[in-house]
Amino acid sequence: MDKNTSQKPTPKLPPVFTLQPAASEALAATLGRIAPVVHRHPAAADRLLQHLSDRAFAAGDTAVGADALYARFGLLEPRGRALELLPALEQAGALAAAGHFPVQAARVCEALGRIAYQQGEYQLASEQWSRALDLAEVSSHLQTGVAARIGLGQIHYAQADWVRGLRHMRDAAEQLAGTDDSYLAAKLALNIGVGSFETGDLPAAERHFSHGLAAARRGGHRVFEAEAHWHLARAALARQRMDWAVADCRLALDIAARQGYPWLEAAASRTWTEIALARGDNAGAVRSTRHGLALAQRIQARAQARQAHLQLAQLLQAEGDADGALEHLWQHLALQSEIERLSLPARAALAAPPSDEGGVPVTPEEQLLHLCGQRQRLAATPPMAARDELKTASARILGVARVVHWQVGQGLQAHEQPRYLDLLTRHGAPLALPDAALHPCHAELAALDGAAQARIEVPLYEGATLAGALWLVDARATRAWTRQELLIASQLALLFEALT
């Protein structure tokens, strides 16, 4: 039996920690004892969590060590100290992969995505959150899957693609429906509110901001409580209700300053600048913007620093300080260029194959369309030859090393792979394995061809009955699969099903 699934159900953790479930009952109980310390003595809580994580790793208990580290990340991230944990998180991710702990690896990827996002490294953040989502789905771990979907939506927000971002947020909301998780409920409501605000639906935005505030208060999540007040202040400004804007922005700034949330304090400072300008207080606007800039620079939040430099350039220009304005404008442009560079894709989602005889590139989509047009011919071909042709074409389209067609009773046996067959039946959709070592059924599949490589696995059906699985196997042990590749894999599986 795999280590991750041999654990007993653990008690629900206090709201301050978001591990559902934790690696063990003992860890959950320990975190429960640390939780009351967090708000009054965060430094002491940090020391306790560090000791807990270090001791677990030293004892070879990777799952507990990684979960305690993730809890520590949750404590330090809103306080602008997430970067301190970057080396430890990267090491924990490697240990989780080596020890076959997909849930812990997914949590580490989710945390690494948040660090990259704060620094404006959107391509890296997208890769980490996509990996977290793949691992969460293959492990049926709802919490990390929802968090990763929120993160992917934020990537679109960062690029001003509000509609696509909202789509990710609503997908996350569908996943979260019916669960009691005040942390994710608050985070999701605020993010849906942001998308609604930016697409011009102010009533919906205010409604979601209020829902986020209620969820934050219910769970004692002070950072989201402060963020909700900040967003409500922005909505009040849009309605030209200065009294509401001032009250909510002051609350946001007060909570952020007292609790030590520099990212949020910097964000609310930008809104306070707008309030100061609306009241004719130009000096106050400059002070607020400089304060926000210093906070953003301290935590290396490139996007926030870029916005603050632009705001300062405009303010100083209005005051007649052309040299000061120009200096901040150059800083703004430099950061914008850096963020754009960091956001470039590391590779094309699917590389186009060589050109055809007419010199026109044949894209994977075009190849798939052509293959779909061969269905009737393939149906009239002897089954073994047709499957071999499909395998060759599938490998070429997705750029994988080989394609394995497993059948239940021939290769996949109920008595040898019971958990895997149950996983395929329950999931019913393509599974992306970015790291072969993190398959939740790793032990059951270890002896099968292709089990050591990264792959996409698609369940195959005869009617409503599971008939087998299609493995699209890469040559490497790790590969970051794209949503586009998953869609193509599902279409290829339909062609294989038609031959059964």
C-alpha positions as a printed Julia matrix, in Angstrom:
500×3 Matrix{Float64}:
   0.0    0.0     0.0
   1.32   3.49   -0.86
   2.4    5.69    2.03
   0.04   8.56    1.23
  -3.09   6.44    1.37
  -2.21   4.4     4.44
  -2.83   7.38    6.74
  -5.93   7.47    8.89
  -8.33  10.42    8.48
  -7.05  13.36   10.51
  -9.04  15.83   12.59
 -10.05  19.13   11.02
  -7.35  21.7    11.7
  -7.88  25.14   13.19
  -8.57  27.83   10.56
  -5.08  29.31   10.82
  -3.64  26.2     9.13
  -5.0   25.03    5.81
  -3.93  21.39    5.65
  -6.93  19.19    4.9
  -5.88  16.61    5.92
  -2.45  16.85    7.53
   0.08  14.04    7.02
  -0.79  12.41   10.35
  -3.04  12.74   13.38
  -0.02  13.6    15.52
   0.88  16.51   13.22
  -2.71  17.76   13.23
  -2.75  17.69   17.03
   0.58  19.54   17.23
  -0.59  22.2    14.78
  -3.74  22.55   16.85
  -1.61  23.39   19.89
   0.49  25.89   17.91
  -2.52  27.64   16.33
  -3.47  29.78   19.37
   0.07  31.19   19.42
   0.01  32.46   15.82
  -1.9   35.73   16.11
  -0.37  36.96   19.39
   3.16  35.61   19.02
   3.87  34.85   15.33
   7.65  34.74   15.89
   7.23  32.04   18.53
   4.85  30.11   16.27
   7.4   30.35   13.46
  10.13  28.88   15.69
   7.85  26.02   16.75
   6.92  25.21   13.14
  10.54  25.37   12.01
  11.57  22.99   14.79
   8.7   20.65   13.94
   9.61  20.6    10.24
  13.37  20.25   10.77
  12.9   17.43   13.27
  10.58  15.53   10.92
  12.95  15.82    7.96
  15.89  14.74   10.14
  13.92  11.66   11.18
  13.15  10.82    7.55
   9.44  11.64    7.9
   9.07  13.56    4.63
   5.28  13.9     4.67
   5.18  15.48    8.14
   8.22  17.64    7.39
   6.7   18.96    4.15
   3.31  19.64    5.73
   4.87  21.46    8.69
   6.92  23.52    6.23
   3.77  24.35    4.25
   2.08  25.46    7.48
   5.09  27.67    8.16
   4.81  29.09    4.63
   1.17  29.97    5.36
   2.35  31.89    8.42
   5.22  33.76    6.76
   3.83  34.48    3.28
   1.34  37.22    4.21
   4.08  38.76    6.37
   6.32  39.16    3.31
   8.81  36.47    4.34
   7.98  33.68    1.9
  11.28  34.04    0.04
  13.12  32.86    3.16
  11.56  29.44    2.63
  12.36  29.08   -1.08
  15.4   26.74   -0.67
  13.61  24.63    1.95
  10.5   24.33   -0.24
  12.52  23.29   -3.28
  14.31  20.64   -1.23
  11.0   19.45    0.25
   9.58  19.1    -3.25
  12.5   16.88   -4.29
  12.12  14.74   -1.15
   8.36  14.41   -1.69
   8.96  13.19   -5.24
  11.61  10.7    -4.12
   9.34   9.41   -1.35
   6.19   9.2    -3.53
   4.13  11.8    -1.64
   1.95  13.47   -4.31
  -0.19  15.5    -1.89
   2.83  17.03   -0.19
   4.48  17.67   -3.57
   1.31  19.42   -4.76
   1.3   21.66   -1.68
   4.95  22.57   -2.25
   4.23  23.45   -5.9
   1.27  25.61   -4.83
   3.52  27.49   -2.4
   6.28  27.91   -5.01
   3.69  29.29   -7.41
   2.69  31.95   -4.89
   6.32  32.98   -4.36
   6.9   33.27   -8.11
   3.65  35.22   -8.56
   4.55  37.77   -5.88
   7.86  38.4    -7.65
   6.15  38.91  -11.0
   7.55  35.66  -12.45
   4.26  34.71  -14.06
   5.53  31.97  -16.36
   7.19  30.15  -13.45
   4.09  30.66  -11.29
   1.91  29.22  -14.05
   4.15  26.17  -14.37
   4.14  25.54  -10.61
   0.37  25.97  -10.28
  -0.29  23.75  -13.32
   1.91  21.07  -11.75
   0.1   21.49   -8.42
  -3.25  21.12  -10.2
  -2.15  17.96  -12.02
  -0.91  16.39   -8.78
  -4.03  17.46   -6.89
  -6.33  15.95   -9.51
  -4.48  12.65   -9.72
  -4.52  12.47   -5.89
  -8.15  13.68   -5.59
  -6.94  16.45   -3.27
  -9.64  19.1    -3.49
  -8.01  21.81   -1.4
  -4.78  22.11   -3.38
  -6.66  21.82   -6.67
  -8.88  24.77   -5.78
  -5.88  26.84   -4.62
  -4.03  26.07   -7.87
  -7.05  27.04   -9.99
  -7.26  30.35   -8.13
  -3.58  30.9    -8.82
  -3.96  30.2   -12.54
  -6.85  32.67  -12.62
  -4.61  35.28  -10.99
  -2.07  34.81  -13.79
  -4.73  35.91  -16.28
  -5.68  38.81  -14.0
  -2.04  39.92  -13.92
  -2.14  40.07  -17.73
  -5.45  41.99  -17.7
  -7.32  39.0   -19.16
 -10.16  39.35  -16.7
 -12.68  37.15  -18.53
 -10.4   34.1   -18.68
  -9.3   34.72  -15.12
 -12.91  34.74  -13.96
 -13.48  31.45  -15.78
 -10.72  29.83  -13.69
 -12.19  31.34  -10.5
 -15.66  30.01  -11.3
 -14.21  26.58  -12.05
 -12.61  26.71   -8.61
 -15.93  27.75   -7.08
 -17.64  24.71   -8.61
 -14.98  22.47   -7.08
 -15.32  24.1    -3.67
 -19.14  24.02   -3.57
 -20.49  22.08   -0.62
 -17.26  22.12    1.38
 -16.56  23.99    4.61
 -13.25  25.78    4.05
 -13.42  29.39    5.2
  -9.86  30.13    4.01
 -10.46  29.14    0.4
 -14.01  30.52    0.48
 -12.67  33.95    1.46
  -9.83  33.85   -1.05
 -12.12  32.74   -3.86
 -14.87  35.26   -3.13
 -12.38  38.14   -3.14
 -10.84  36.99   -6.41
 -14.21  36.59   -8.12
 -15.03  40.07   -6.82
 -11.86  41.45   -8.42
 -12.77  39.94  -11.78
 -16.3   41.3   -11.53
 -14.98  44.75  -10.59
 -12.56  44.86  -13.52
 -15.22  43.73  -16.0
 -17.56  46.5   -14.87
 -20.06  44.53  -12.75
 -19.83  46.65   -9.6
 -22.89  45.18   -7.78
 -21.51  41.63   -8.21
 -18.08  42.78   -7.1
 -19.43  44.33   -3.9
 -21.49  41.23   -3.19
 -18.46  38.95   -3.52
 -16.25  41.29   -1.47
 -18.87  41.15    1.3
 -19.0   37.33    1.07
 -15.21  37.27    1.31
 -15.29  39.5     4.38
 -17.86  37.25    6.05
 -15.84  34.08    5.32
 -12.64  35.76    6.55
 -14.28  36.78    9.83
 -15.85  33.34   10.26
 -12.46  31.65    9.97
 -10.35  34.32   11.68
  -8.31  35.02    8.53
  -7.16  38.56    9.26
  -5.24  39.01    6.02
  -8.39  38.33    3.98
 -10.44  40.53    6.31
  -8.05  43.39    5.57
  -8.06  42.59    1.85
 -11.86  42.61    1.79
 -11.92  46.1     3.33
  -9.38  47.27    0.74
 -11.5   45.99   -2.15
 -14.64  47.5    -0.61
 -12.79  50.82   -0.44
 -12.0   50.57   -4.16
 -15.65  49.83   -4.9
 -16.74  52.81   -2.77
 -14.37  55.06   -4.73
 -15.93  53.81   -7.95
 -19.33  54.85   -6.55
 -17.82  58.17   -5.4
 -18.75  57.37   -1.8
 -15.74  58.97   -0.14
 -16.94  58.32    3.42
 -17.19  54.56    2.81
 -13.89  54.51    0.94
 -12.06  56.27    3.76
 -13.54  54.0     6.44
 -12.77  50.73    4.62
  -9.3   51.79    3.49
  -8.37  52.86    7.02
  -9.53  49.49    8.34
  -7.47  47.67    5.7
  -4.36  49.73    6.47
  -4.82  49.35   10.23
  -5.18  45.55   10.14
  -2.31  45.17    7.66
   0.03  47.36    9.7
  -0.83  45.77   13.06
  -0.66  42.19   11.78
   2.39  42.79    9.59
   1.02  42.15    6.08
   3.29  44.26    3.82
   1.8   43.21    0.46
  -1.66  44.22    1.55
  -0.46  47.41    3.23
   1.3   48.39   -0.02
  -1.86  47.67   -2.03
  -4.08  49.66    0.32
  -1.54  52.5     0.28
  -2.12  52.88   -3.46
  -5.84  53.25   -2.82
  -5.16  55.72   -0.01
  -3.19  57.74   -2.55
  -6.32  57.94   -4.71
  -8.35  59.02   -1.69
  -5.79  61.69   -0.79
  -5.84  63.04   -4.35
  -9.63  63.17   -4.35
  -9.44  65.25   -1.15
  -6.82  67.57   -2.64
  -4.05  66.31   -0.35
  -1.18  65.95   -2.84
   1.51  65.77   -0.16
  -0.38  62.96    1.58
  -0.7   61.15   -1.75
   3.06  61.3    -2.3
   3.77  60.06    1.24
   1.35  57.16    0.86
   2.81  56.13   -2.49
   6.4   56.27   -1.23
   5.37  54.14    1.74
   3.75  51.57   -0.55
   6.81  51.52   -2.8
   9.14  50.86    0.13
   6.97  47.94    1.27
   6.81  46.46   -2.23
  10.58  46.71   -2.64
  11.16  45.1     0.75
   9.23  41.95   -0.22
  10.43  42.01   -3.86
   6.9   42.4    -5.25
   7.79  43.59   -8.75
   4.24  44.27   -9.96
   3.41  46.38   -6.9
   6.69  48.29   -7.14
   6.03  48.96  -10.84
   2.59  50.39  -10.07
   3.99  52.55   -7.27
   6.77  53.96   -9.5
   4.2   54.91  -12.13
   1.96  56.51   -9.51
   4.9   58.5    -8.13
   5.95  59.6   -11.62
   2.48  61.02  -12.21
   2.36  62.71   -8.8
   5.79  64.32   -9.14
   5.01  65.44  -12.68
   1.91  67.19  -11.36
   4.08  68.93   -8.73
   6.5   70.14  -11.4
   9.34  67.8   -10.38
  10.21  66.64  -13.89
  13.53  65.01  -12.92
  11.97  63.02  -10.08
   9.05  61.99  -12.28
  11.39  60.85  -15.05
  13.46  58.77  -12.62
  10.39  56.89  -11.39
   9.05  56.49  -14.92
  12.31  54.78  -15.95
  12.04  52.5   -12.91
   8.47  51.66  -13.88
   9.47  50.82  -17.45
  12.45  48.72  -16.3
  10.26  46.65  -13.98
   7.59  46.27  -16.64
  10.2   44.99  -19.1
  11.57  42.58  -16.48
   8.1   41.2   -15.69
   7.37  40.73  -19.4
  10.67  38.9   -19.86
   9.97  36.62  -16.91
   6.49  35.92  -18.27
   7.65  34.61  -21.65
   6.87  30.91  -22.13
   9.88  28.69  -21.53
   8.79  26.59  -24.5
   5.91  26.4   -26.95
   2.97  24.46  -25.58
   3.27  22.02  -28.45
   6.12  22.34  -30.93
   5.02  22.38  -34.56
   6.43  19.48  -36.59
   8.38  19.97  -39.82
   6.61  21.64  -42.72
   4.7   19.57  -45.24
   5.47  19.5   -48.94
   3.65  22.79  -49.5
   5.77  24.49  -46.85
   2.87  24.9   -44.42
   3.52  23.75  -40.81
   1.29  20.88  -39.73
   0.21  21.71  -36.19
  -0.75  19.04  -33.64
  -4.38  20.16  -34.0
  -4.24  19.76  -37.78
  -2.67  16.32  -37.42
  -5.4   15.32  -34.97
  -8.09  16.56  -37.34
  -6.53  14.56  -40.17
  -6.37  11.45  -37.97
 -10.03  11.84  -36.99
 -10.84  11.83  -40.71
  -9.31   8.34  -40.94
 -11.8    6.77  -38.53
 -13.8    4.94  -41.17
 -10.67   3.52  -42.8
  -9.23   2.49  -39.42
 -12.5    0.75  -38.5
 -12.13  -1.43  -41.61
  -8.47  -2.22  -40.81
  -7.57  -5.33  -38.75
  -7.75  -4.23  -35.08
  -4.08  -4.83  -34.21
  -2.82  -2.92  -37.26
  -5.29  -0.09  -36.62
  -4.14   0.24  -33.01
  -0.49   0.26  -34.07
  -1.22   3.04  -36.56
  -3.07   5.02  -33.91
  -0.19   4.59  -31.46
   2.34   5.88  -34.01
   0.18   8.86  -34.91
  -0.57   9.67  -31.26
   3.12   9.62  -30.33
   3.9   11.98  -33.21
   1.09  14.41  -32.38
   1.98  14.76  -28.69
   5.73  14.34  -29.08
   5.9   11.37  -26.68
   8.22   8.37  -26.76
   5.53   5.7   -26.95
   1.87   4.93  -26.45
   0.69   1.98  -24.35
  -2.84   0.63  -24.66
  -3.78  -1.28  -21.5
  -6.88  -3.44  -21.26
  -8.6   -4.56  -18.08
  -7.84  -8.25  -17.72
  -4.87  -7.99  -20.12
  -2.14  -5.98  -18.46
  -4.35  -4.32  -15.86
  -5.64  -6.87  -13.36
  -8.23  -6.25  -10.68
  -6.26  -8.26   -8.13
  -2.92  -6.54   -8.93
  -4.01  -2.92   -9.55
  -7.27  -2.54   -7.56
  -6.58   1.02   -6.39
  -5.52   2.14   -9.85
  -8.63   0.75  -11.51
 -10.71   2.43   -8.81
  -8.88   5.73   -9.48
  -9.59   5.52  -13.23
 -13.25   4.69  -12.59
 -13.75   7.52  -10.09
 -11.83  10.18  -12.02
 -13.13   9.36  -15.49
 -10.94  11.99  -17.19
  -7.34  12.33  -18.4
  -4.73  12.31  -15.62
  -1.55  14.34  -16.16
   1.5   12.86  -14.43
   4.23  15.52  -14.43
   6.41  13.27  -12.27
   6.15   9.49  -12.48
   7.31   9.1    -8.88
   4.28  11.01   -7.59
   1.57   8.72   -8.91
  -0.73   7.84   -5.98
  -0.71   4.21   -7.2
   3.04   4.18   -7.77
   3.62   0.84   -6.02
   0.86  -0.97   -7.95
   2.13   0.26  -11.32
   5.89   0.0   -10.77
   6.29  -3.19  -12.8
   4.34  -1.94  -15.85
   5.97  -0.64  -19.03
   6.17   3.15  -18.91
   5.6    3.44  -15.15
   8.93   5.23  -14.61
   8.21   8.03  -17.1
   6.01  11.12  -17.07
   2.76  10.46  -18.92
  -0.87  11.27  -19.56
  -3.28   8.49  -18.59
  -6.76   8.39  -20.11
  -9.4    5.85  -19.02
 -11.0    3.9   -21.9
 -14.61   2.71  -21.8
 -16.92   0.24  -23.46
 -20.26   1.89  -22.9
 -20.29   2.79  -19.21
 -17.76   0.11  -18.21
 -14.05   0.78  -17.73
 -12.24  -1.22  -20.43
  -8.65  -0.06  -20.02
  -6.32   2.93  -20.13
  -4.3    4.79  -22.72
  -0.83   5.85  -21.57
   0.95   8.56  -23.57
   4.47   8.11  -22.22
   7.23  10.7   -22.43
  10.9    9.75  -22.69
  11.65  11.57  -19.43
  10.68  11.0   -15.81
   9.25  14.54  -15.57
   7.35  16.71  -18.04
   5.03  19.68  -17.55
   1.84  18.83  -19.43
  -0.39  21.6   -20.78
  -4.19  21.8   -20.79
  -3.99  21.67  -24.59
  -2.12  18.36  -24.46
  -4.74  16.93  -22.1
  -7.5   17.92  -24.52
  -5.7   16.26  -27.43
  -5.11  13.12  -25.32
  -8.82  12.86  -24.57
  -9.62  13.08  -28.29
  -7.06  10.39  -29.1
  -8.63   8.14  -26.47
 -11.97   8.42  -28.25
 -10.33   7.05  -31.41
  -8.94   4.08  -29.47
 -12.36   3.44  -27.9
 -13.93   3.33  -31.35
 -11.7    0.37  -32.24
 -12.7   -1.77  -29.24
